[in-house]
């Protein structure tokens, strides 16, 4: 009679050709790497990680790694809040970063310069950023100037209360287009174009908001500089504008401010209340003048 074939437990033995067990360590190491490597990548770019002076010095110089520059700027802003005057030695480098070709670095530099309204060397840099090609940079600069008591950004602050028209940086045929009513964040993909240059191009949102109008349809021709979308402003943007105009707003800003005081669809009650306070502050200033 044939003998029974012994059963081998899969959980306790993985046989190799010569009957020996296969070591689990290589698989364990690979599994650990799948966990550790993403963590290290995240930890290396997490702005909450404290940097020492040497790291800040090096990060400010790393033009090829914009996230490092942003990390250093955020750390300097935190030190300013703690009244750490030693960070002043980096102010010339911060002013230089305001001319970075990377939008996110200029945006962060503008925000950071508003953290120290005693640094008069930042004021002319912020004034130049009011002419930046990117709206997010102009708006951060306008808000930062308010910290200096400087109202030169009022035009941009008022623009924050109004719809923003997204135009096409390319000419070509629209392949995909986001629909009306879509909520978007900054850098959200709005459309894909088959460019006249033979390349595929993406149009991304320069600001957060909600699409209220769409001018391009899938398959339609898009001209360079042509209007593609209208974005209603995001509530946080409106909130920051109203708070800034409370301090520097003028009579010319009242129409936009009072529109929010009467109530705007999809805006919360806090916006209505802040708009009322801002309108009252503007009227008081106008009365004194």
Secondary structure, DSSP 8 states (H G I E B T S, - for coil): ---------TTT--B-TTS-B--SHHHHHHHHHHHHHHHHHHHHH-TTS---HHHHHHHHH-TT-HHHHHHHHHHHHHHHHTT-GGGGGGHHHHHHHTT-SSHHHHHHHHHHHTT-TT-THHHHHHHHHTT-SSHHHHHHHHHHHHHTT--TTHHHHHHTTS-EEEE-SS-EEEEEE--TT-EE-TT-EEEEEEETTS-EEEEE-SS-EEEEEE---TT-EE-TT-EEEEEEE-HHHHHHHHHHHHHH--GGGHHHHHHHHH--TT--HHHHHHHHHHHHHHHHHHHH-
